[in-house]
Amino acid sequence: MRRFDKATQEMIDRLEKRISEYVQRPAVASHSELVFLEITIDEDAALGRREIRVLTQQGPSNPLPFYVGQLPETTRKPVKTCPVQVLGKEHLALRNRPDDEVEVKITPPCTMNGQIAPGEVNRYRFKAAKGQRLVVTTMARDLIPYIADGVPGWFQPILTLYDAKGNELAFNDDYRFKPDPVLFFEVPEDGEYVLEITDAIYRGREDFVYRITIGELPFVTSVFPLGGRVGEPIEVKVGGWNLQNPELLLPTGVSQPGVRWVAAKSNGMVSNFLPFALDTLPETFDKEPNNGADQAQTVRLPVIVNGRIDQPDDWDVFRIEGRAGEKIVAEIMARRLDSPMDSLLKLTDAEGRVVAMNDDHEDLGSGLNTHHADSYIMATFPETGTYYLYLGETTRHGGEAYAYRLRISEPRPDFQLRVVPSRAGFRKKGNVSVSVYVFRKDSFDAPIQLQLKNPPDGFTARTVTLPPSQDMVRFPIRTTLTELKEPVRLVIEGRAMVGGREIVHEAVPAEDWMQAFLWRHLVPSEDFLATVYDPSNKPPPKRVLPEDIKERAIAFVKQREKQRKYPIRFTKRQVANRLRQLQRLYEEGLLTDRFYALKVAECEVAEEEL
């Protein structure tokens, strides 16, 4: 066997690795480029969701979630670029894995990170003791919310738990209305168990990414109430698994209405986070029995009722006094607050005649919901008198988790804004236009004045009006800077006058995601980031060709071309493309100095003859 010096052997290893990973026809072209990052997390970093972006010379990328966990973690080898599958020959695109990559041994509690390739199953073997109450949670859609070219539009994982003999003990393919599964398992006896994850129909590719957490961990399955009034103390009750003497982590110091996040802490571990709504209206609770018009609970408007559908086929009925011509809004917040309830609202007069009814109402501001199960009614009382508002559960289910918040009030015209995309890369002294969308609520129909709020030095924008007849407008932003290497945060603010009252909201940054070839969703992100770059600036080369080697190569190629009967001809575009490809391979250490110099010289000599 021929022996090589260290540098040559390292280049051969790099070439072999590159060739083994190369795919002529990748299944998804956008997945064929890889970036490897090393991230260090501070010991005292807060738990939960972050956003990760790649900062390029032309600006920041779109964000993806990155979670800081509280347990030891294990990570599988990354999936290589998946080749396109040919109909009838799909098996040729599958990879052959050694057994130790199919099944991995773990020690709970821990978090497992992995990817699913086409046709694959990932297994985790662990030991457990009788009586342990294990919670197994999955993040998949939480990591990649939508897939544009697949049905139903996301990775649909399923979890199956087996004993050591291969007997199925537990199975789950979703948690309530969410596609990410959760298993609750009380261990029947000491021994080994195997947890398996795969896609529901055995699909897979690079973006079928998951995080599984397993252990005797706190998990909240119900919160009541689902919210409260800003500035007032709130007594909250939670239910779930492994919640021994839980400490509730509630929002503090909040002065504005909106949706915040709550969790429970037990035995030093933090549970899953759940949304919690804060508002400014008076609040009350539903009082049983209120199952029919004869038992209806009388409420005075405006009010938010915190209640539950306590049992299957339960109805909560509220009595309202209305005046002829007066408008009323009844809105449910349940599904948007992670309650499994699928509500139905019905407004009747005293004789039982239906004035208005609604099952589902689309909330475009809820970018991760695909089943808009919360009900909404806006109606005008036809005459003065008594009216009844019926609230039920469409699927006729009920229980402790089926909580809701019911707003009953006059219309409160308002709006939400989204700015798309959530990043901008400016050329020096250039401009960028972004899209600003409006979601109107309770018949809001006023024009909105858009402007940059406290813009950083070097950024300006004129005021843009978003008229009532439009749902979107382009918002141009200009910079006088020539370069800005670190991203800055931009904020677009909207102002409108309604009934002599000014309403002011910041535009929430968002990304436009496609689901299953058709549907579009504006998924919120944390920041709207901007950078400025000079396109004439090129990053310094990672590897520089020695001048003497380059000069010798040019002289050699010129001499060879003089002797060639039919000289090689390239177009300018071919020369430019080839030089870029050669430079990339050379800087990655995949070409020797001599070979690179020879091929560059061929291009440069050919360019001289054009």
Backbone torsions as a table, in degrees:
resi	resn	phi	psi	omega
1	MET	NA	131.4	-177.6
2	ARG	-71.3	136.7	178.5
3	ARG	-102.8	142.2	179.9
4	PHE	-119.1	158.6	173.7
5	ASP	-68.5	166.9	-173.0
6	LYS	-59.1	-45.1	-177.8
7	ALA	-63.2	-42.4	-179.6
8	THR	-66.8	-41.1	179.7
9	GLN	-64.1	-39.2	178.0
10	GLU	-63.2	-38.6	177.8
11	MET	-66.7	-40.6	177.6
12	ILE	-61.7	-42.1	178.7
13	ASP	-61.9	-41.9	179.4
14	ARG	-65.1	-41.5	179.1
15	LEU	-63.6	-43.5	-179.4
16	GLU	-64.4	-39.0	178.8
17	LYS	-66.2	-43.4	-179.3
18	ARG	-64.4	-43.2	-179.7
19	ILE	-65.0	-39.3	-178.9
20	SER	-67.1	-27.0	-178.3
21	GLU	-94.6	-8.8	-175.5
22	TYR	-74.9	137.5	177.0
23	VAL	-126.2	123.1	-177.2
24	GLN	-64.2	-43.6	-178.7
25	ARG	-127.2	88.4	179.7
26	PRO	-66.5	148.1	179.0
27	ALA	-61.3	-38.1	178.6
28	VAL	-132.6	114.8	-175.3
29	ALA	-59.7	-34.6	-177.6
30	SER	-71.0	-10.0	178.4
31	HIS	-96.8	0.8	-171.7
32	SER	-82.7	-10.1	176.3
33	GLU	-105.3	135.4	-176.0
34	LEU	-118.6	143.1	172.3
35	VAL	-125.0	128.5	178.9
36	PHE	-106.6	123.1	-178.2
37	LEU	-118.3	146.7	172.0
38	GLU	-114.3	119.0	-174.5
39	ILE	-114.7	129.7	176.0
40	THR	-106.7	127.7	-178.0
41	ILE	-107.1	127.9	178.1
42	ASP	-61.2	148.2	-179.6
43	GLU	-62.3	-31.6	-178.2
44	ASP	-100.6	17.9	179.8
45	ALA	-63.0	138.9	178.6
46	ALA	-66.4	144.5	178.9
47	LEU	-71.4	155.3	171.1
48	GLY	117.7	-162.9	-169.2
49	ARG	-83.0	137.7	168.6
50	ARG	-124.9	-178.6	172.8
51	GLU	-123.4	138.2	178.9
52	ILE	-118.8	135.1	177.8
53	ARG	-132.6	159.5	171.8
54	VAL	-104.7	124.6	179.4
55	LEU	-95.3	113.5	-179.6
56	THR	-105.9	177.1	179.1
57	GLN	-63.1	-30.7	-178.0
58	GLN	-90.8	-0.5	177.6
59	GLY	132.6	-179.8	-178.4
60	PRO	-76.9	153.8	174.7
61	SER	-84.3	178.7	170.2
62	ASN	-67.3	155.5	-179.9
63	PRO	-88.8	153.6	168.2
64	LEU	-132.2	152.6	-179.0
65	PRO	-67.6	147.0	173.4
66	PHE	-139.2	124.6	-172.8
67	TYR	-106.3	136.6	172.0
68	VAL	-97.0	117.6	-176.8
69	GLY	-101.3	-178.8	-175.8
70	GLN	-119.1	6.6	-175.0
71	LEU	-124.6	163.5	170.5
72	PRO	-58.4	147.3	-175.6
73	GLU	-124.6	149.3	172.5
74	THR	-128.4	146.4	-175.5
75	THR	-133.0	131.3	176.8
76	ARG	-77.0	165.6	174.4
77	LYS	-63.1	139.2	-178.8
78	PRO	-66.3	147.7	176.0
79	VAL	-70.3	133.6	174.3
80	LYS	-72.8	168.6	179.9
81	THR	-56.1	125.4	-177.1
82	CYS	-80.1	130.6	177.8
83	PRO	-77.1	156.2	178.9
84	VAL	-65.6	142.8	179.8
85	GLN	-94.1	132.1	178.9
86	VAL	-97.9	132.5	-177.7
87	LEU	-55.9	127.3	-179.3
88	GLY	88.5	-13.6	179.8
89	LYS	-129.4	32.6	-176.2
90	GLU	-58.7	-30.7	-176.8
91	HIS	-63.4	-22.5	-179.4
92	LEU	-71.2	-19.0	-179.1
93	ALA	-91.0	-5.4	-179.1
94	LEU	-81.4	148.6	179.8
95	ARG	-99.7	152.8	176.5
96	ASN	-99.7	117.7	-178.7
97	ARG	-108.8	143.1	170.6
98	PRO	-66.5	158.4	-175.3
99	ASP	-57.9	-35.7	-177.4
100	ASP	-70.8	-8.2	173.3
101	GLU	-97.0	-15.4	176.4
102	VAL	-81.7	-45.9	-178.3
103	GLU	-120.5	132.4	-177.8
104	VAL	-123.7	138.8	176.3
105	LYS	-87.0	136.2	-179.7
106	ILE	-132.1	164.4	175.0
107	THR	-126.6	103.9	178.7
108	PRO	-66.0	152.4	0.1
109	PRO	-80.6	143.2	179.3
110	CYS	-164.5	173.0	176.5
111	THR	-123.3	133.9	-178.7
112	MET	-113.9	130.7	177.7
113	ASN	-110.5	136.2	-179.5
114	GLY	-163.6	178.4	175.8
115	GLN	-133.8	154.3	177.6
116	ILE	-112.6	121.7	174.4
117	ALA	-93.5	166.5	-176.5
118	PRO	-53.6	131.6	175.2
119	GLY	73.5	7.9	-171.0
120	GLU	-98.4	155.8	172.5
121	VAL	-126.6	134.5	174.1
122	ASN	-109.2	133.0	-178.2
123	ARG	-123.0	148.5	178.0
124	TYR	-131.9	123.5	-179.0
125	ARG	-103.2	135.2	-177.9
126	PHE	-150.8	162.3	175.8
127	LYS	-101.3	143.9	178.5
128	ALA	-143.5	155.2	-177.6
129	ALA	-107.6	148.9	-179.9
130	LYS	-55.3	134.9	177.9
131	GLY	92.1	-12.8	176.8
132	GLN	-62.8	137.9	178.4
133	ARG	-105.2	92.6	-174.4
134	LEU	-87.2	138.4	171.7
135	VAL	-115.6	126.2	178.9
136	VAL	-118.2	113.1	-178.8
137	THR	-112.3	151.4	-178.6
138	THR	-126.4	138.4	167.8
139	MET	-116.9	120.3	175.0
140	ALA	-138.5	-62.4	176.0
141	ARG	-67.5	-25.6	174.5
142	ASP	-63.9	-22.6	-178.0
143	LEU	-94.8	-45.2	176.1
144	ILE	-123.5	97.3	-169.6
145	PRO	-65.0	-36.6	-177.7
146	TYR	-142.1	147.8	172.8
147	ILE	-118.4	126.1	-172.1
148	ALA	-73.4	-35.4	-170.3
149	ASP	-113.4	40.5	177.0
150	GLY	-154.6	149.8	179.7
151	VAL	-107.0	133.5	11.2
152	PRO	-86.0	7.2	178.9
153	GLY	113.1	12.9	175.0
154	TRP	-163.4	163.9	171.8
155	PHE	-67.7	123.5	-177.8
156	GLN	-107.5	87.2	-177.1
157	PRO	-76.5	151.7	170.1
158	ILE	-126.5	142.6	178.2
159	LEU	-111.5	134.6	175.3
160	THR	-133.5	135.7	-179.2
161	LEU	-115.0	129.9	-178.5
162	TYR	-121.1	156.2	169.4
163	ASP	-86.4	-176.8	-174.9
164	ALA	-66.1	-20.5	-179.7
165	LYS	-91.2	-0.4	179.3
166	GLY	89.8	9.7	177.4
167	ASN	-79.6	131.6	180.0
168	GLU	-72.7	127.5	-178.5
169	LEU	-111.0	-29.3	-178.5
170	ALA	-155.3	151.7	-177.8
171	PHE	-150.7	142.6	173.7
172	ASN	-156.6	137.6	178.3
173	ASP	-118.5	-2.4	172.5
174	ASP	-166.9	164.9	175.5
175	TYR	-117.4	105.0	-175.4
176	ARG	57.2	-118.7	-177.4
177	PHE	-95.6	5.0	-178.1
178	LYS	-101.4	138.7	-177.1
179	PRO	-73.1	-13.3	179.1
180	ASP	-83.0	120.3	-173.2
181	PRO	-76.3	155.9	174.8
182	VAL	-135.9	133.5	176.2
183	LEU	-112.0	134.8	170.7
184	PHE	-113.8	118.8	-170.4
185	PHE	-139.6	121.9	173.0
186	GLU	-96.1	118.9	-172.4
187	VAL	-66.0	124.4	-176.9
188	PRO	-79.0	-27.6	-178.6
189	GLU	-161.2	159.6	177.4
190	ASP	-62.0	143.6	176.1
191	GLY	154.5	-170.9	178.3
192	GLU	-95.7	145.6	178.8
193	TYR	-135.6	156.4	-179.0
194	VAL	-126.6	125.1	175.8
195	LEU	-101.8	132.0	-176.6
196	GLU	-122.7	138.3	174.8
197	ILE	-129.7	137.9	174.2
198	THR	-156.1	173.0	174.3
199	ASP	-80.6	150.9	-174.9
200	ALA	-58.3	-33.5	179.2
201	ILE	-121.8	26.2	172.5
202	TYR	60.8	33.3	169.8
203	ARG	-80.9	178.1	174.9
204	GLY	172.0	154.0	174.1
205	ARG	-177.4	-171.4	-170.8
206	GLU	-61.5	-34.3	-176.5
207	ASP	-91.3	11.5	170.2
208	PHE	-87.5	74.0	-172.5
209	VAL	-102.8	145.6	179.5
210	TYR	-143.4	158.3	167.6
211	ARG	-130.1	121.9	177.3
212	ILE	-112.9	133.0	175.5
213	THR	-119.2	131.8	-177.4
214	ILE	-132.4	140.5	177.4
215	GLY	157.8	177.0	173.7
216	GLU	-82.0	74.5	-170.4
217	LEU	-109.0	148.0	175.6
218	PRO	-67.1	138.2	178.0
219	PHE	-143.0	123.3	-178.1
220	VAL	-91.7	124.0	178.2
221	THR	-104.8	-16.6	179.1
222	SER	-151.1	144.8	175.7
223	VAL	-130.7	135.9	174.8
224	PHE	-147.3	130.2	-4.9
225	PRO	-73.3	172.5	180.0
226	LEU	-84.8	4.6	179.8
227	GLY	178.4	-170.7	-179.2
228	GLY	-163.6	-173.9	-178.8
229	ARG	-94.4	136.6	-179.5
230	VAL	-57.5	131.4	174.9
231	GLY	85.3	-2.6	-179.4
232	GLU	-112.6	147.2	178.5
233	PRO	-64.9	145.2	-176.2
234	ILE	-128.6	127.3	174.9
235	GLU	-98.3	116.7	-173.3
236	VAL	-116.5	138.1	176.9
237	LYS	-116.4	134.7	178.6
238	VAL	-121.5	152.2	173.5
239	GLY	-128.4	158.8	179.5
240	GLY	160.1	-153.2	-178.2
241	TRP	-110.6	142.7	173.9
242	ASN	55.8	45.9	-179.2
243	LEU	-111.2	63.7	178.4
244	GLN	-79.6	118.3	-179.3
245	ASN	46.2	60.2	-173.9
246	PRO	-70.6	144.1	170.8
247	GLU	-101.1	120.4	-177.7
248	LEU	-81.7	132.5	177.3
249	LEU	-101.8	93.5	-175.4
250	LEU	-102.1	154.9	177.5
251	PRO	-64.0	137.9	179.3
252	THR	-126.0	154.7	176.3
253	GLY	64.7	27.4	-178.3
254	VAL	-93.3	126.6	-178.6
255	SER	-114.0	-5.4	-177.5
256	GLN	-121.9	147.0	176.5
257	PRO	-67.0	159.3	180.0
258	GLY	150.9	-176.5	-180.0
259	VAL	-103.1	123.9	177.6
260	ARG	-113.2	-169.4	-176.5
261	TRP	-128.7	140.5	179.1
262	VAL	-128.0	157.3	177.7
263	ALA	-153.5	173.8	175.6
264	ALA	-122.8	146.8	178.5
265	LYS	-118.5	128.9	-178.7
266	SER	-144.9	133.1	-179.4
267	ASN	52.9	37.2	176.7
268	GLY	79.6	1.7	-178.7
269	MET	-114.2	145.0	-178.6
270	VAL	-99.2	138.1	-179.0
271	SER	-79.3	-176.6	169.5
272	ASN	-62.6	153.7	178.5
273	PHE	-96.2	142.4	179.6
274	LEU	-128.2	147.9	179.5
275	PRO	-70.8	150.1	-176.4
276	PHE	-144.2	121.2	-172.4
277	ALA	-94.4	136.7	174.5
278	LEU	-119.4	138.1	-178.3
279	ASP	-140.4	177.7	-177.6
280	THR	-107.9	-8.4	-177.9
281	LEU	-76.6	157.7	173.0
282	PRO	-58.8	149.8	-177.0
283	GLU	-125.4	151.7	175.4
284	THR	-149.4	179.0	179.0
285	PHE	-119.3	151.2	175.5
286	ASP	-73.2	145.6	-175.5
287	LYS	-119.9	117.3	177.6
288	GLU	-83.4	150.8	-3.4
289	PRO	-82.4	135.9	175.7
290	ASN	-144.4	46.8	-171.0
291	ASN	-87.7	-9.6	-179.2
292	GLY	-150.2	176.1	-177.7
293	ALA	-61.4	-33.7	-178.7
294	ASP	-72.5	-16.4	179.1
295	GLN	-116.2	13.5	-171.5
296	ALA	-58.1	142.1	177.5
297	GLN	-86.3	123.3	-179.9
298	THR	-78.6	131.0	178.4
299	VAL	-129.0	148.7	176.8
300	ARG	-107.5	136.0	-176.4
301	LEU	-88.4	150.1	-6.4
302	PRO	-81.4	152.7	-178.8
303	VAL	-159.0	152.5	167.9
304	ILE	-115.1	121.9	180.0
305	VAL	-98.0	124.4	173.7
306	ASN	-97.6	121.9	-175.9
307	GLY	-150.0	-177.5	177.8
308	ARG	-138.8	148.3	162.9
309	ILE	-88.7	96.0	-165.4
310	ASP	-69.4	-28.4	-175.2
311	GLN	-150.4	162.6	178.3
312	PRO	-55.5	141.9	179.6
313	ASP	66.8	14.8	177.6
314	ASP	-76.0	145.3	172.5
315	TRP	-126.5	141.1	170.4
316	ASP	-111.6	124.5	-173.8
317	VAL	-121.0	135.2	-176.4
318	PHE	-125.0	138.5	-178.4
319	ARG	-99.0	131.2	-177.0
320	ILE	-130.7	140.1	172.5
321	GLU	-98.4	124.8	-177.6
322	GLY	-123.8	155.0	177.2
323	ARG	-110.2	145.5	-178.3
324	ALA	-55.6	131.8	179.1
325	GLY	85.1	-9.2	-179.8
326	GLU	-77.8	138.2	177.8
327	LYS	-93.7	145.9	179.0
328	ILE	-134.2	144.3	174.5
329	VAL	-121.0	131.8	172.0
330	ALA	-123.8	121.8	-175.7
331	GLU	-134.6	135.0	177.7
332	ILE	-99.9	135.9	166.9
333	MET	-118.1	105.8	179.6
334	ALA	-142.1	-67.9	-179.7
335	ARG	-59.1	-36.5	179.1
336	ARG	-70.3	-11.0	176.8
337	LEU	-112.4	24.6	175.2
338	ASP	68.4	18.6	170.4
339	SER	-80.9	141.2	178.9
340	PRO	-73.7	-2.4	-174.7
341	MET	-64.4	134.8	172.6
342	ASP	-112.5	97.4	-165.4
343	SER	-81.7	162.4	172.0
344	LEU	-141.3	127.4	178.6
345	LEU	-114.3	137.9	177.5
346	LYS	-141.4	127.2	178.4
347	LEU	-108.6	125.5	178.9
348	THR	-126.7	161.9	172.2
349	ASP	-86.5	-175.5	-175.7
350	ALA	-64.9	-22.6	179.9
351	GLU	-90.1	-0.8	179.0
352	GLY	91.0	3.4	179.0
353	ARG	-73.9	134.1	-176.4
354	VAL	-75.6	124.5	175.5
355	VAL	-92.1	-40.5	179.5
356	ALA	-159.5	152.5	178.9
357	MET	-152.2	145.5	177.9
358	ASN	-153.2	141.8	175.6
359	ASP	-103.4	-67.8	-178.5
360	ASP	-114.7	142.3	177.6
361	HIS	-134.4	122.9	-176.6
362	GLU	-71.2	128.6	174.5
363	ASP	-114.2	100.1	-176.0
364	LEU	-64.9	-19.8	178.9
365	GLY	-76.3	-10.5	179.7
366	SER	-98.0	79.8	-167.2
367	GLY	-68.0	-19.2	-178.5
368	LEU	-97.5	-5.8	178.1
369	ASN	-87.8	132.4	173.8
370	THR	-111.1	-16.6	170.9
371	HIS	-114.8	102.3	-177.5
372	HIS	-84.0	81.9	-168.6
373	ALA	-85.8	-6.6	179.9
374	ASP	-79.9	136.4	-176.0
375	SER	-90.2	155.8	-179.0
376	TYR	-151.3	131.0	177.0
377	ILE	-129.5	134.1	165.3
378	MET	-129.4	118.0	-173.1
379	ALA	-139.7	163.1	176.4
380	THR	-111.6	128.8	177.5
381	PHE	-66.1	124.3	-178.7
382	PRO	-71.5	-26.4	179.8
383	GLU	-155.6	164.5	179.2
384	THR	-73.9	135.3	180.0
385	GLY	159.3	-162.4	-178.0
386	THR	-95.6	138.2	178.6
387	TYR	-132.3	156.7	-178.7
388	TYR	-124.8	132.0	177.8
389	LEU	-109.1	115.8	-179.1
390	TYR	-98.5	133.0	177.0
391	LEU	-123.9	120.2	178.9
392	GLY	-132.8	-178.6	-179.6
393	GLU	-114.5	119.1	-170.9
394	THR	-58.4	-39.1	-177.6
395	THR	-85.8	2.4	177.3
396	ARG	63.7	30.0	173.9
397	HIS	-98.7	173.9	178.2
398	GLY	-175.7	172.6	179.5
399	GLY	146.8	-173.9	-174.7
400	GLU	-59.9	-34.1	-176.0
401	ALA	-80.3	-12.1	-172.3
402	TYR	-86.7	62.6	-178.6
403	ALA	-90.6	161.5	179.3
404	TYR	-153.0	163.3	166.9
405	ARG	-123.4	122.4	-178.0
406	LEU	-111.6	113.6	175.0
407	ARG	-92.2	126.7	174.4
408	ILE	-125.3	116.5	-175.2
409	SER	-164.1	173.9	166.0
410	GLU	-68.4	162.5	178.2
411	PRO	-56.9	138.4	176.3
412	ARG	-118.3	80.9	-175.6
413	PRO	-55.9	131.4	-176.8
414	ASP	-158.2	176.3	-179.8
415	PHE	-151.7	159.4	170.3
416	GLN	-124.7	151.2	179.4
417	LEU	-122.8	145.7	172.0
418	ARG	-129.2	136.7	175.0
419	VAL	-111.4	127.1	-173.9
420	VAL	-129.6	131.3	-3.8
421	PRO	-79.5	-176.9	-176.4
422	SER	-92.1	21.3	179.5
423	ARG	-156.7	158.7	179.4
424	ALA	-148.4	130.5	174.3
425	GLY	-109.5	111.8	-176.6
426	PHE	-93.8	132.5	164.3
427	ARG	-70.1	157.4	-177.0
428	LYS	-55.5	132.9	-179.5
429	LYS	51.6	35.9	-176.7
430	GLY	-109.9	-170.2	179.0
431	ASN	-140.6	155.5	179.3
432	VAL	-136.7	138.7	175.0
433	SER	-109.6	133.1	176.6
434	VAL	-117.4	162.9	179.1
435	SER	-96.6	132.8	174.9
436	VAL	-115.3	120.8	-179.6
437	TYR	-103.9	150.5	176.1
438	VAL	-122.1	138.0	171.2
439	PHE	-114.1	113.8	-176.5
440	ARG	-91.0	148.7	-175.8
441	LYS	-134.7	141.9	176.3
442	ASP	53.3	48.2	175.6
443	SER	62.6	30.4	174.0
444	PHE	-63.3	127.4	-176.8
445	ASP	-141.1	27.8	-179.3
446	ALA	-94.9	153.5	173.3
447	PRO	-68.5	150.5	-178.5
448	ILE	-118.2	128.5	176.9
449	GLN	-92.9	118.0	-178.0
450	LEU	-101.8	137.8	178.6
451	GLN	-155.1	161.4	174.2
452	LEU	-76.0	131.5	179.6
453	LYS	-94.8	120.0	178.6
454	ASN	44.5	59.9	-175.3
455	PRO	-64.3	145.2	174.9
456	PRO	-63.3	159.1	178.6
457	ASP	-54.7	133.5	176.7
458	GLY	95.1	-1.9	179.2
459	PHE	-120.2	133.6	178.9
460	THR	-139.6	160.1	175.6
461	ALA	-160.0	139.4	175.3
462	ARG	-78.5	158.6	176.8
463	THR	-70.8	132.7	-180.0
464	VAL	-117.7	136.0	179.3
465	THR	-98.3	128.1	174.0
466	LEU	-100.7	103.4	-173.5
467	PRO	-74.8	162.2	-179.6
468	PRO	-61.2	-23.7	-177.2
469	SER	-82.0	-5.3	-177.1
470	GLN	-121.1	147.0	175.5
471	ASP	-100.9	-8.7	-177.7
472	MET	-151.0	147.1	175.0
473	VAL	-144.4	150.3	176.1
474	ARG	-84.4	138.3	-176.8
475	PHE	-122.2	106.0	-178.4
476	PRO	-83.2	138.7	178.1
477	ILE	-126.5	138.5	-177.8
478	ARG	-122.9	149.6	175.8
479	THR	-127.4	146.3	174.3
480	THR	-101.2	1.5	-177.4
481	LEU	-79.8	154.2	176.4
482	THR	-100.9	-19.0	178.4
483	GLU	-164.9	144.6	177.4
484	LEU	-152.7	101.2	-172.4
485	LYS	-77.5	-36.4	179.7
486	GLU	-93.1	133.7	-178.7
487	PRO	-63.7	148.3	173.2
488	VAL	-118.6	156.3	-179.0
489	ARG	-93.9	125.5	174.8
490	LEU	-106.0	145.7	179.8
491	VAL	-130.0	124.9	174.8
492	ILE	-102.0	130.3	-176.0
493	GLU	-117.9	140.5	177.2
494	GLY	-116.3	138.5	179.5
495	ARG	-129.2	138.0	179.1
496	ALA	-146.2	152.5	177.5
497	MET	-108.0	127.9	177.4
498	VAL	-134.4	114.6	178.7
499	GLY	58.8	38.0	-179.6
500	GLY	78.2	3.8	-179.5
501	ARG	-113.4	131.8	179.0
502	GLU	-87.0	130.7	176.1
503	ILE	-109.7	129.3	-177.1
504	VAL	-127.2	126.8	177.0
505	HIS	-139.2	144.7	171.7
506	GLU	-84.8	144.3	175.8
507	ALA	-74.6	127.9	179.5
508	VAL	-80.9	124.7	176.6
509	PRO	-61.1	143.9	-178.3
510	ALA	-152.5	161.7	174.7
511	GLU	-117.7	142.3	179.9
512	ASP	-89.1	104.1	-179.2
513	TRP	-102.5	140.1	174.6
514	MET	-99.8	139.6	177.3
515	GLN	-116.1	122.2	169.8
516	ALA	52.1	51.5	172.6
517	PHE	71.9	-10.9	-167.0
518	LEU	-133.9	-58.1	-169.8
519	TRP	-79.8	149.0	179.3
520	ARG	-120.6	142.2	-179.2
521	HIS	-137.3	137.6	174.5
522	LEU	-96.0	104.4	-175.3
523	VAL	-95.9	119.5	-176.8
524	PRO	-63.4	149.8	172.1
525	SER	-129.4	-179.2	-171.3
526	GLU	-84.1	-42.6	-171.7
527	ASP	-135.6	152.8	169.5
528	PHE	-102.7	106.7	-171.3
529	LEU	-107.0	145.4	-179.4
530	ALA	-136.4	143.7	171.6
531	THR	-133.7	163.1	178.2
532	VAL	-125.7	135.1	-179.4
533	TYR	-136.5	154.2	174.9
534	ASP	-101.2	111.0	-175.6
535	PRO	-62.2	-18.2	179.4
536	SER	-81.1	-15.2	178.7
537	ASN	-79.7	126.7	177.7
538	LYS	-111.2	138.3	178.3
539	PRO	-63.9	146.8	179.7
540	PRO	-61.8	142.1	-179.3
541	PRO	-63.4	144.5	178.0
542	LYS	-77.1	-19.4	-177.8
543	ARG	-147.7	130.2	-174.6
544	VAL	-112.5	132.0	178.8
545	LEU	-77.7	127.0	177.5
546	PRO	-58.4	137.6	-175.4
547	GLU	-61.8	-37.8	-177.0
548	ASP	-65.2	-37.8	178.0
549	ILE	-66.8	-40.5	-179.7
550	LYS	-64.3	-44.4	-178.9
551	GLU	-63.3	-43.2	178.6
552	ARG	-63.1	-38.5	179.8
553	ALA	-65.7	-42.9	179.4
554	ILE	-62.9	-43.9	179.1
555	ALA	-61.7	-41.8	179.9
556	PHE	-63.2	-45.8	-177.4
557	VAL	-66.7	-40.7	179.0
558	LYS	-62.0	-42.5	178.9
559	GLN	-64.4	-41.0	-179.7
560	ARG	-65.9	-37.7	-178.3
561	GLU	-68.5	-30.4	178.3
562	LYS	-65.4	-31.8	-177.9
563	GLN	-87.8	-12.0	-176.8
564	ARG	-77.9	131.7	-179.6
565	LYS	-70.4	-40.3	179.8
566	TYR	-122.1	95.2	-176.6
567	PRO	-60.0	148.4	176.4
568	ILE	-71.9	134.9	179.9
569	ARG	-117.2	134.2	174.3
570	PHE	-126.5	151.3	169.0
571	THR	-83.4	165.0	178.2
572	LYS	-60.0	-39.1	-179.8
573	ARG	-65.5	-41.6	179.0
574	GLN	-63.0	-40.8	179.1
575	VAL	-62.3	-47.7	-178.0
576	ALA	-62.2	-44.7	-179.8
577	ASN	-64.3	-42.2	-178.3
578	ARG	-67.0	-39.3	177.9
579	LEU	-62.6	-40.4	178.0
580	ARG	-63.1	-45.0	-179.7
581	GLN	-63.8	-42.9	179.4
582	LEU	-63.0	-42.9	-179.5
583	GLN	-62.7	-41.5	-179.5
584	ARG	-62.8	-45.3	-180.0
585	LEU	-65.9	-38.4	-179.9
586	TYR	-66.0	-44.0	-177.9
587	GLU	-70.3	-22.6	176.0
588	GLU	-83.2	-0.8	177.8
589	GLY	78.8	25.9	-176.6
590	LEU	-101.8	-3.3	178.5
591	LEU	-129.4	145.6	174.9
592	THR	-78.0	161.3	178.1
593	ASP	-56.4	-45.2	-175.0
594	ARG	-66.0	-46.1	-178.5
595	PHE	-64.7	-43.3	179.6
596	TYR	-62.0	-46.0	-179.6
597	ALA	-60.1	-39.8	-178.9
598	LEU	-65.4	-44.9	-177.4
599	LYS	-71.8	-35.9	176.3
600	VAL	-66.2	-40.4	178.8
601	ALA	-62.0	-40.8	177.2
602	GLU	-58.0	-42.8	179.7
603	CYS	-66.5	-45.2	-176.4
604	GLU	-68.1	-38.7	177.6
605	VAL	-66.2	-42.3	178.4
606	ALA	-63.5	-36.0	-179.3
607	GLU	-68.5	-35.1	179.2
608	GLU	-63.3	-30.1	-176.3
609	GLU	-86.3	-6.4	-179.0
610	LEU	-73.1	NA	NA
